[in-house]
């Protein structure tokens, strides 16, 4: 997601790079304010922001009357207001320190996976 090729704004990508470990939250807030509804038992992990601060601990109130929050979210999305719109991110977001080409990220991922596989294959076990 923090690549030049990712389809999102530079503001979002900058926010991803600035994020620290602990800046994410698992929540259903964004499925209510932006849709679509996810299957029961599933939620998403995103960067904490004003929307999660306002609604995460009041999810049932939000679900009972979401109209105003949906309007506010729609405006934030149009304005690319990262203080309110969703930025999906995993718990490792604090390890992202720069934009990197997607090809470089994939190459590193494959190299690391192959190295890990080699270690497991050569480990005789207990």
N, CA, C and O atoms as a GROMACS GRO file, in nm:
protein
  504
    1UNK      N    1   0.083  -0.119   0.000
    1UNK     CA    2   0.000   0.000   0.000
    1UNK      C    3   0.087   0.125   0.000
    1UNK      O    4   0.048   0.227  -0.057
    2UNK      N    5   0.203   0.118   0.062
    2UNK     CA    6   0.295   0.232   0.065
    2UNK      C    7   0.392   0.221  -0.052
    2UNK      O    8   0.514   0.217  -0.035
    3UNK      N    9   0.334   0.217  -0.172
    3UNK     CA   10   0.412   0.212  -0.295
    3UNK      C   11   0.360   0.320  -0.389
    3UNK      O   12   0.244   0.359  -0.380
    4UNK      N   13   0.444   0.367  -0.480
    4UNK     CA   14   0.396   0.464  -0.577
    4UNK      C   15   0.283   0.409  -0.664
    4UNK      O   16   0.198   0.484  -0.712
    5UNK      N   17   0.282   0.277  -0.683
    5UNK     CA   18   0.182   0.214  -0.769
    5UNK      C   19   0.044   0.200  -0.703
    5UNK      O   20  -0.056   0.184  -0.774
    6UNK      N   21   0.037   0.205  -0.572
    6UNK     CA   22  -0.090   0.186  -0.501
    6UNK      C   23  -0.188   0.296  -0.540
    6UNK      O   24  -0.150   0.412  -0.556
    7UNK      N   25  -0.312   0.257  -0.555
    7UNK     CA   26  -0.415   0.352  -0.597
    7UNK      C   27  -0.473   0.420  -0.474
    7UNK      O   28  -0.574   0.377  -0.419
    8UNK      N   29  -0.408   0.525  -0.432
    8UNK     CA   30  -0.458   0.610  -0.325
    8UNK      C   31  -0.376   0.738  -0.329
    8UNK      O   32  -0.281   0.750  -0.406
    9UNK      N   33  -0.412   0.832  -0.246
    9UNK     CA   34  -0.350   0.964  -0.252
    9UNK      C   35  -0.214   0.966  -0.182
    9UNK      O   36  -0.183   0.879  -0.100
   10UNK      N   37  -0.135   1.066  -0.215
   10UNK     CA   38  -0.006   1.086  -0.148
   10UNK      C   39  -0.026   1.115   0.000
   10UNK      O   40   0.058   1.079   0.082
   11UNK      N   41  -0.138   1.180   0.036
   11UNK     CA   42  -0.166   1.210   0.176
   11UNK      C   43  -0.182   1.080   0.255
   11UNK      O   44  -0.130   1.067   0.366
   12UNK      N   45  -0.252   0.983   0.199
   12UNK     CA   46  -0.271   0.854   0.265
   12UNK      C   47  -0.138   0.782   0.278
   12UNK      O   48  -0.106   0.728   0.385
   13UNK      N   49  -0.060   0.780   0.172
   13UNK     CA   50   0.068   0.710   0.176
   13UNK      C   51   0.162   0.774   0.277
   13UNK      O   52   0.237   0.704   0.346
   14UNK      N   53   0.160   0.905   0.287
   14UNK     CA   54   0.242   0.975   0.386
   14UNK      C   55   0.198   0.937   0.527
   14UNK      O   56   0.281   0.917   0.616
   15UNK      N   57   0.066   0.927   0.548
   15UNK     CA   58   0.014   0.888   0.680
   15UNK      C   59   0.058   0.747   0.717
   15UNK      O   60   0.088   0.720   0.834
   16UNK      N   61   0.061   0.656   0.619
   16UNK     CA   62   0.109   0.520   0.644
   16UNK      C   63   0.254   0.521   0.690
   16UNK      O   64   0.291   0.449   0.783
   17UNK      N   65   0.336   0.601   0.625
   17UNK     CA   66   0.478   0.609   0.660
   17UNK      C   67   0.497   0.670   0.798
   17UNK      O   68   0.589   0.632   0.871
   18UNK      N   69   0.412   0.764   0.835
   18UNK     CA   70   0.423   0.832   0.965
   18UNK      C   71   0.369   0.746   1.080
   18UNK      O   72   0.403   0.771   1.196
   19UNK      N   73   0.287   0.647   1.050
   19UNK     CA   74   0.221   0.567   1.154
   19UNK      C   75   0.323   0.485   1.234
   19UNK      O   76   0.427   0.445   1.182
   20UNK      N   77   0.290   0.463   1.358
   20UNK     CA   78   0.375   0.384   1.448
   20UNK      C   79   0.303   0.256   1.488
   20UNK      O   80   0.181   0.243   1.472
   21UNK      N   81   0.380   0.163   1.540
   21UNK     CA   82   0.318   0.043   1.596
   21UNK      C   83   0.217   0.088   1.701
   21UNK      O   84   0.246   0.180   1.778
   22UNK      N   85   0.103   0.027   1.705
   22UNK     CA   86   0.000   0.065   1.802
   22UNK      C   87  -0.098   0.168   1.749
   22UNK      O   88  -0.193   0.204   1.819
   23UNK      N   89  -0.078   0.216   1.627
   23UNK     CA   90  -0.168   0.317   1.569
   23UNK      C   91  -0.286   0.257   1.495
   23UNK      O   92  -0.362   0.329   1.431
   24UNK      N   93  -0.304   0.124   1.503
   24UNK     CA   94  -0.414   0.060   1.433
   24UNK      C   95  -0.518   0.009   1.532
   24UNK      O   96  -0.493  -0.003   1.652
   25UNK      N   97  -0.635  -0.020   1.477
   25UNK     CA   98  -0.744  -0.074   1.559
   25UNK      C   99  -0.830  -0.166   1.472
   25UNK      O  100  -0.855  -0.137   1.355
   26UNK      N  101  -0.873  -0.276   1.530
   26UNK     CA  102  -0.971  -0.362   1.462
   26UNK      C  103  -1.108  -0.308   1.496
   26UNK      O  104  -1.142  -0.292   1.613
   27UNK      N  105  -1.186  -0.279   1.393
   27UNK     CA  106  -1.314  -0.215   1.417
   27UNK      C  107  -1.412  -0.242   1.303
   27UNK      O  108  -1.372  -0.274   1.191
   28UNK      N  109  -1.538  -0.228   1.334
   28UNK     CA  110  -1.645  -0.236   1.234
   28UNK      C  111  -1.699  -0.099   1.197
   28UNK      O  112  -1.791  -0.088   1.117
   29UNK      N  113  -1.641   0.004   1.255
   29UNK     CA  114  -1.690   0.140   1.232
   29UNK      C  115  -1.697   0.173   1.083
   29UNK      O  116  -1.798   0.226   1.036
   30UNK      N  117  -1.591   0.142   1.010
   30UNK     CA  118  -1.586   0.185   0.870
   30UNK      C  119  -1.685   0.110   0.781
   30UNK      O  120  -1.731   0.166   0.682
   31UNK      N  121  -1.717  -0.013   0.814
   31UNK     CA  122  -1.817  -0.082   0.733
   31UNK      C  123  -1.954  -0.016   0.752
   31UNK      O  124  -2.037  -0.018   0.661
   32UNK      N  125  -1.978   0.042   0.869
   32UNK     CA  126  -2.106   0.110   0.893
   32UNK      C  127  -2.110   0.246   0.824
   32UNK      O  128  -2.211   0.281   0.763
   33UNK      N  129  -2.002   0.323   0.835
   33UNK     CA  130  -2.006   0.459   0.781
   33UNK      C  131  -1.980   0.465   0.631
   33UNK      O  132  -2.018   0.563   0.567
   34UNK      N  133  -1.916   0.362   0.573
   34UNK     CA  134  -1.886   0.368   0.430
   34UNK      C  135  -1.938   0.250   0.351
   34UNK      O  136  -1.953   0.259   0.229
   35UNK      N  137  -1.968   0.136   0.420
   35UNK     CA  138  -2.011   0.017   0.350
   35UNK      C  139  -1.893  -0.050   0.281
   35UNK      O  140  -1.783   0.006   0.281
   36UNK      N  141  -1.912  -0.164   0.225
   36UNK     CA  142  -2.031  -0.248   0.239
   36UNK      C  143  -2.029  -0.324   0.372
   36UNK      O  144  -1.927  -0.330   0.440
   37UNK      N  145  -2.143  -0.380   0.406
   37UNK     CA  146  -2.151  -0.459   0.528
   37UNK      C  147  -2.071  -0.587   0.510
   37UNK      O  148  -2.083  -0.655   0.408
   38UNK      N  149  -1.989  -0.620   0.608
   38UNK     CA  150  -1.908  -0.741   0.603
   38UNK      C  151  -1.982  -0.856   0.669
   38UNK      O  152  -2.076  -0.834   0.746
   39UNK      N  153  -1.942  -0.979   0.640
   39UNK     CA  154  -2.007  -1.093   0.706
   39UNK      C  155  -1.990  -1.086   0.858
   39UNK      O  156  -1.891  -1.031   0.907
   40UNK      N  157  -2.084  -1.141   0.930
   40UNK     CA  158  -2.079  -1.142   1.076
   40UNK      C  159  -1.947  -1.203   1.124
   40UNK      O  160  -1.900  -1.302   1.069
   41UNK      N  161  -1.889  -1.142   1.226
   41UNK     CA  162  -1.766  -1.193   1.283
   41UNK      C  163  -1.640  -1.138   1.220
   41UNK      O  164  -1.529  -1.168   1.265
   42UNK      N  165  -1.654  -1.058   1.114
   42UNK     CA  166  -1.538  -1.001   1.047
   42UNK      C  167  -1.535  -0.850   1.064
   42UNK      O  168  -1.640  -0.784   1.067
   43UNK      N  169  -1.416  -0.797   1.075
   43UNK     CA  170  -1.398  -0.652   1.081
   43UNK      C  171  -1.268  -0.621   1.010
   43UNK      O  172  -1.206  -0.711   0.951
   44UNK      N  173  -1.226  -0.497   1.014
   44UNK     CA  174  -1.103  -0.459   0.947
   44UNK      C  175  -1.007  -0.392   1.043
   44UNK      O  176  -1.048  -0.344   1.149
   45UNK      N  177  -0.880  -0.388   1.006
   45UNK     CA  178  -0.780  -0.317   1.086
   45UNK      C  179  -0.740  -0.194   1.007
   45UNK      O  180  -0.702  -0.202   0.890
   46UNK      N  181  -0.748  -0.080   1.074
   46UNK     CA  182  -0.720   0.048   1.010
   46UNK      C  183  -0.644   0.138   1.106
   46UNK      O  184  -0.634   0.110   1.225
   47UNK      N  185  -0.590   0.247   1.052
   47UNK     CA  186  -0.528   0.346   1.139
   47UNK      C  187  -0.636   0.413   1.222
   47UNK      O  188  -0.745   0.443   1.172
   48UNK      N  189  -0.607   0.435   1.348
   48UNK     CA  190  -0.698   0.507   1.435
   48UNK      C  191  -0.709   0.651   1.385
   48UNK      O  192  -0.611   0.710   1.337
   49UNK      N  193  -0.828   0.707   1.397
   49UNK     CA  194  -0.849   0.847   1.360
   49UNK      C  195  -0.971   0.901   1.434
   49UNK      O  196  -1.023   0.836   1.525
   50UNK      N  197  -1.016   1.018   1.396
   50UNK     CA  198  -1.131   1.079   1.465
   50UNK      C  199  -1.257   0.994   1.454
   50UNK      O  200  -1.338   0.991   1.547
   51UNK      N  201  -1.274   0.926   1.342
   51UNK     CA  202  -1.393   0.841   1.325
   51UNK      C  203  -1.390   0.725   1.424
   51UNK      O  204  -1.492   0.694   1.486
   52UNK      N  205  -1.276   0.660   1.438
   52UNK     CA  206  -1.269   0.548   1.533
   52UNK      C  207  -1.276   0.598   1.677
   52UNK      O  208  -1.336   0.532   1.763
   53UNK      N  209  -1.216   0.713   1.705
   53UNK     CA  210  -1.223   0.769   1.840
   53UNK      C  211  -1.368   0.799   1.879
   53UNK      O  212  -1.409   0.776   1.993
   54UNK      N  213  -1.444   0.851   1.783
   54UNK     CA  214  -1.582   0.889   1.811
   54UNK      C  215  -1.675   0.769   1.823
   54UNK      O  216  -1.767   0.770   1.906
   55UNK      N  217  -1.653   0.664   1.742
   55UNK     CA  218  -1.753   0.561   1.730
   55UNK      C  219  -1.714   0.421   1.776
   55UNK      O  220  -1.803   0.340   1.804
   56UNK      N  221  -1.587   0.388   1.784
   56UNK     CA  222  -1.549   0.250   1.812
   56UNK      C  223  -1.612   0.197   1.941
   56UNK      O  224  -1.662   0.085   1.944
   57UNK      N  225  -1.609   0.275   2.045
   57UNK     CA  226  -1.667   0.230   2.173
   57UNK      C  227  -1.818   0.251   2.180
   57UNK      O  228  -1.881   0.218   2.281
   58UNK      N  229  -1.875   0.306   2.074
   58UNK     CA  230  -2.020   0.329   2.068
   58UNK      C  231  -2.077   0.270   1.940
   58UNK      O  232  -2.164   0.330   1.876
   59UNK      N  233  -2.027   0.154   1.902
   59UNK     CA  234  -2.062   0.092   1.775
   59UNK      C  235  -2.213   0.065   1.764
   59UNK      O  236  -2.269   0.076   1.655
   60UNK      N  237  -2.277   0.030   1.874
   60UNK     CA  238  -2.422   0.002   1.867
   60UNK      C  239  -2.501   0.130   1.843
   60UNK      O  240  -2.600   0.127   1.769
   61UNK      N  241  -2.461   0.240   1.902
   61UNK     CA  242  -2.527   0.368   1.877
   61UNK      C  243  -2.508   0.409   1.732
   61UNK      O  244  -2.600   0.460   1.668
   62UNK      N  245  -2.389   0.387   1.680
   62UNK     CA  246  -2.362   0.419   1.539
   62UNK      C  247  -2.452   0.335   1.448
   62UNK      O  248  -2.512   0.388   1.354
   63UNK      N  249  -2.460   0.207   1.475
   63UNK     CA  250  -2.543   0.118   1.394
   63UNK      C  251  -2.690   0.152   1.400
   63UNK      O  252  -2.763   0.131   1.303
   64UNK      N  253  -2.735   0.204   1.514
   64UNK     CA  254  -2.876   0.238   1.530
   64UNK      C  255  -2.915   0.364   1.452
   64UNK      O  256  -3.029   0.378   1.408
   65UNK      N  257  -2.821   0.456   1.435
   65UNK     CA  258  -2.851   0.582   1.366
   65UNK      C  259  -2.726   0.633   1.294
   65UNK      O  260  -2.661   0.727   1.340
   66UNK      N  261  -2.692   0.571   1.180
   66UNK     CA  262  -2.566   0.603   1.114
   66UNK      C  263  -2.570   0.722   1.016
   66UNK      O  264  -2.465   0.759   0.964
   67UNK      N  265  -2.684   0.782   0.992
   67UNK     CA  266  -2.698   0.880   0.885
   67UNK      C  267  -2.599   0.997   0.895
   67UNK      O  268  -2.530   1.029   0.798
   68UNK      N  269  -2.592   1.061   1.010
   68UNK     CA  270  -2.503   1.177   1.026
   68UNK      C  271  -2.358   1.136   1.009
   68UNK      O  272  -2.280   1.206   0.943
   69UNK      N  273  -2.319   1.024   1.069
   69UNK     CA  274  -2.181   0.977   1.057
   69UNK      C  275  -2.148   0.942   0.913
   69UNK      O  276  -2.036   0.965   0.868
   70UNK      N  277  -2.244   0.886   0.839
   70UNK     CA  278  -2.222   0.853   0.698
   70UNK      C  279  -2.200   0.979   0.615
   70UNK      O  280  -2.114   0.982   0.527
   71UNK      N  281  -2.277   1.082   0.642
   71UNK     CA  282  -2.259   1.209   0.571
   71UNK      C  283  -2.122   1.268   0.599
   71UNK      O  284  -2.052   1.312   0.508
   72UNK      N  285  -2.083   1.269   0.725
   72UNK     CA  286  -1.952   1.323   0.764
   72UNK      C  287  -1.840   1.242   0.698
   72UNK      O  288  -1.742   1.299   0.651
   73UNK      N  289  -1.856   1.110   0.696
   73UNK     CA  290  -1.754   1.026   0.635
   73UNK      C  291  -1.747   1.050   0.484
   73UNK      O  292  -1.637   1.059   0.428
   74UNK      N  293  -1.859   1.061   0.418
   74UNK     CA  294  -1.861   1.085   0.274
   74UNK      C  295  -1.788   1.214   0.239
   74UNK      O  296  -1.713   1.220   0.142
   75UNK      N  297  -1.811   1.318   0.318
   75UNK     CA  298  -1.742   1.445   0.297
   75UNK      C  299  -1.592   1.428   0.317
   75UNK      O  300  -1.512   1.480   0.239
   76UNK      N  301  -1.553   1.358   0.421
   76UNK     CA  302  -1.411   1.334   0.449
   76UNK      C  303  -1.346   1.256   0.336
   76UNK      O  304  -1.233   1.287   0.297
   77UNK      N  305  -1.415   1.157   0.284
   77UNK     CA  306  -1.359   1.078   0.173
   77UNK      C  307  -1.340   1.165   0.049
   77UNK      O  308  -1.237   1.155  -0.018
   78UNK      N  309  -1.436   1.249   0.019
   78UNK     CA  310  -1.424   1.340  -0.097
   78UNK      C  311  -1.310   1.439  -0.080
   78UNK      O  312  -1.241   1.473  -0.176
   79UNK      N  313  -1.290   1.485   0.043
   79UNK     CA  314  -1.186   1.583   0.072
   79UNK      C  315  -1.049   1.519   0.103
   79UNK      O  316  -0.952   1.589   0.130
   80UNK      N  317  -1.043   1.385   0.098
   80UNK     CA  318  -0.922   1.311   0.133
   80UNK      C  319  -0.874   1.348   0.273
   80UNK      O  320  -0.754   1.365   0.297
   81UNK      N  321  -0.969   1.361   0.362
   81UNK     CA  322  -0.943   1.398   0.501
   81UNK      C  323  -0.903   1.274   0.580
   81UNK      O  324  -0.989   1.198   0.625
   82UNK      N  325  -0.773   1.253   0.596
   82UNK     CA  326  -0.724   1.133   0.664
   82UNK      C  327  -0.748   1.135   0.814
   82UNK      O  328  -0.722   1.036   0.882
   83UNK      N  329  -0.796   1.247   0.867
   83UNK     CA  330  -0.833   1.248   1.008
   83UNK      C  331  -0.965   1.176   1.030
   83UNK      O  332  -1.002   1.148   1.144
   84UNK      N  333  -1.038   1.146   0.920
   84UNK     CA  334  -1.167   1.079   0.932
   84UNK      C  335  -1.185   0.959   0.840
   84UNK      O  336  -1.254   0.864   0.876
   85UNK      N  337  -1.123   0.961   0.721
   85UNK     CA  338  -1.146   0.851   0.627
   85UNK      C  339  -1.062   0.730   0.662
   85UNK      O  340  -0.961   0.742   0.732
   86UNK      N  341  -1.101   0.614   0.614
   86UNK     CA  342  -1.031   0.491   0.648
   86UNK      C  343  -0.897   0.482   0.575
   86UNK      O  344  -0.884   0.519   0.459
   87UNK      N  345  -0.799   0.432   0.648
   87UNK     CA  346  -0.672   0.390   0.590
   87UNK      C  347  -0.645   0.251   0.647
   87UNK      O  348  -0.605   0.237   0.762
   88UNK      N  349  -0.669   0.150   0.564
   88UNK     CA  350  -0.648   0.013   0.609
   88UNK      C  351  -0.499  -0.008   0.634
   88UNK      O  352  -0.416   0.031   0.552
   89UNK      N  353  -0.466  -0.070   0.745
   89UNK     CA  354  -0.326  -0.096   0.779
   89UNK      C  355  -0.317  -0.208   0.881
   89UNK      O  356  -0.403  -0.222   0.968
   90UNK      N  357  -0.214  -0.288   0.868
   90UNK     CA  358  -0.191  -0.398   0.960
   90UNK      C  359  -0.107  -0.356   1.079
   90UNK      O  360  -0.062  -0.242   1.088
   91UNK      N  361  -0.087  -0.450   1.170
   91UNK     CA  362  -0.014  -0.421   1.292
   91UNK      C  363   0.132  -0.386   1.266
   91UNK      O  364   0.197  -0.326   1.352
   92UNK      N  365   0.185  -0.423   1.151
   92UNK     CA  366   0.325  -0.395   1.118
   92UNK      C  367   0.347  -0.261   1.052
   92UNK      O  368   0.455  -0.234   1.001
   93UNK      N  369   0.246  -0.176   1.051
   93UNK     CA  370   0.258  -0.048   0.981
   93UNK      C  371   0.374   0.036   1.032
   93UNK      O  372   0.430   0.116   0.957
   94UNK      N  373   0.411   0.020   1.156
   94UNK     CA  374   0.523   0.096   1.212
   94UNK      C  375   0.658   0.060   1.150
   94UNK      O  376   0.757   0.130   1.170
   95UNK      N  377   0.661  -0.050   1.075
   95UNK     CA  378   0.784  -0.092   1.008
   95UNK      C  379   0.798  -0.031   0.869
   95UNK      O  380   0.899  -0.050   0.802
   96UNK      N  381   0.697   0.043   0.826
   96UNK     CA  382   0.698   0.108   0.694
   96UNK      C  383   0.755   0.248   0.712
   96UNK      O  384   0.695   0.332   0.781
   97UNK      N  385   0.870   0.274   0.651
   97UNK     CA  386   0.937   0.403   0.671
   97UNK      C  387   0.955   0.484   0.544
   97UNK      O  388   1.000   0.598   0.549
   98UNK      N  389   0.921   0.425   0.430
   98UNK     CA  390   0.938   0.495   0.303
   98UNK      C  391   0.851   0.432   0.197
   98UNK      O  392   0.809   0.317   0.209
   99UNK      N  393   0.823   0.509   0.092
   99UNK     CA  394   0.758   0.453  -0.025
   99UNK      C  395   0.861   0.371  -0.100
   99UNK      O  396   0.974   0.415  -0.120
  100UNK      N  397   0.821   0.250  -0.140
  100UNK     CA  398   0.910   0.164  -0.218
  100UNK      C  399   0.834   0.110  -0.336
  100UNK      O  400   0.714   0.084  -0.327
  101UNK      N  401   0.902   0.092  -0.446
  101UNK     CA  402   0.840   0.036  -0.566
  101UNK      C  403   0.780  -0.101  -0.534
  101UNK      O  404   0.841  -0.180  -0.461
  102UNK      N  405   0.664  -0.128  -0.588
  102UNK     CA  406   0.597  -0.256  -0.562
  102UNK      C  407   0.685  -0.373  -0.603
  102UNK      O  408   0.686  -0.475  -0.535
  103UNK      N  409   0.757  -0.360  -0.713
  103UNK     CA  410   0.845  -0.468  -0.758
  103UNK      C  411   0.953  -0.497  -0.654
  103UNK      O  412   0.988  -0.613  -0.632
  104UNK      N  413   1.006  -0.394  -0.591
  104UNK     CA  414   1.109  -0.413  -0.488
  104UNK      C  415   1.052  -0.480  -0.364
  104UNK      O  416   1.116  -0.566  -0.304
  105UNK      N  417   0.931  -0.442  -0.326
  105UNK     CA  418   0.866  -0.503  -0.210
  105UNK      C  419   0.842  -0.651  -0.237
  105UNK      O  420   0.868  -0.735  -0.151
  106UNK      N  421   0.792  -0.683  -0.356
  106UNK     CA  422   0.765  -0.823  -0.390
  106UNK      C  423   0.894  -0.905  -0.398
  106UNK      O  424   0.898  -1.019  -0.353
  107UNK      N  425   0.998  -0.847  -0.455
  107UNK     CA  426   1.126  -0.917  -0.463
  107UNK      C  427   1.178  -0.951  -0.323
  107UNK      O  428   1.225  -1.062  -0.299
  108UNK      N  429   1.170  -0.854  -0.231
  108UNK     CA  430   1.214  -0.879  -0.095
  108UNK      C  431   1.129  -0.986  -0.027
  108UNK      O  432   1.181  -1.070   0.046
  109UNK      N  433   0.999  -0.981  -0.051
  109UNK     CA  434   0.908  -1.080   0.008
  109UNK      C  435   0.942  -1.220  -0.040
  109UNK      O  436   0.947  -1.314   0.040
  110UNK      N  437   0.965  -1.236  -0.168
  110UNK     CA  438   0.998  -1.367  -0.225
  110UNK      C  439   1.133  -1.414  -0.171
  110UNK      O  440   1.147  -1.530  -0.133
  111UNK      N  441   1.232  -1.326  -0.167
  111UNK     CA  442   1.365  -1.361  -0.116
  111UNK      C  443   1.355  -1.407   0.029
  111UNK      O  444   1.413  -1.509   0.067
  112UNK      N  445   1.282  -1.332   0.111
  112UNK     CA  446   1.267  -1.368   0.253
  112UNK      C  447   1.192  -1.500   0.268
  112UNK      O  448   1.227  -1.581   0.354
  113UNK      N  449   1.090  -1.522   0.188
  113UNK     CA  450   1.012  -1.646   0.195
  113UNK      C  451   1.099  -1.766   0.156
  113UNK      O  452   1.093  -1.871   0.220
  114UNK      N  453   1.179  -1.749   0.053
  114UNK     CA  454   1.268  -1.859   0.011
  114UNK      C  455   1.371  -1.889   0.118
  114UNK      O  456   1.401  -2.006   0.144
  115UNK      N  457   1.426  -1.786   0.181
  115UNK     CA  458   1.524  -1.806   0.287
  115UNK      C  459   1.459  -1.877   0.406
  115UNK      O  460   1.520  -1.967   0.464
  116UNK      N  461   1.339  -1.838   0.442
  116UNK     CA  462   1.269  -1.902   0.553
  116UNK      C  463   1.239  -2.048   0.521
  116UNK      O  464   1.250  -2.135   0.607
  117UNK      N  465   1.201  -2.074   0.397
  117UNK     CA  466   1.171  -2.212   0.355
  117UNK      C  467   1.297  -2.298   0.361
  117UNK      O  468   1.292  -2.413   0.402
  118UNK      N  469   1.408  -2.241   0.319
  118UNK     CA  470   1.536  -2.313   0.323
  118UNK      C  471   1.573  -2.349   0.466
  118UNK      O  472   1.621  -2.459   0.493
  119UNK      N  473   1.552  -2.256   0.558
  119UNK     CA  474   1.583  -2.282   0.698
  119UNK      C  475   1.498  -2.395   0.752
  119UNK      O  476   1.547  -2.482   0.823
  120UNK      N  477   1.368  -2.395   0.719
  120UNK     CA  478   1.279  -2.499   0.768
  120UNK      C  479   1.317  -2.634   0.704
  120UNK      O  480   1.316  -2.737   0.772
  121UNK      N  481   1.349  -2.632   0.576
  121UNK     CA  482   1.384  -2.756   0.506
  121UNK      C  483   1.512  -2.819   0.558
  121UNK      O  484   1.526  -2.941   0.561
  122UNK      N  485   1.608  -2.733   0.601
  122UNK     CA  486   1.736  -2.786   0.647
  122UNK      C  487   1.738  -2.811   0.798
  122UNK      O  488   1.836  -2.865   0.849
  123UNK      N  489   1.633  -2.774   0.869
  123UNK     CA  490   1.627  -2.792   1.014
  123UNK      C  491   1.586  -2.936   1.043
  123UNK      O  492   1.475  -2.977   1.007
  124UNK      N  493   1.673  -3.015   1.107
  124UNK     CA  494   1.638  -3.155   1.134
  124UNK      C  495   1.531  -3.171   1.241
  124UNK      O  496   1.477  -3.280   1.259
  125UNK      N  497   1.499  -3.063   1.312
  125UNK     CA  498   1.396  -3.070   1.412
  125UNK      C  499   1.447  -3.124   1.546
  125UNK      O  500   1.565  -3.153   1.560
  126UNK      N  501   1.356  -3.138   1.642
  126UNK     CA  502   1.396  -3.185   1.775
  126UNK      C  503   1.429  -3.331   1.781
  126UNK      O  504   1.464  -3.383   1.887
   0.00000   0.00000   0.00000
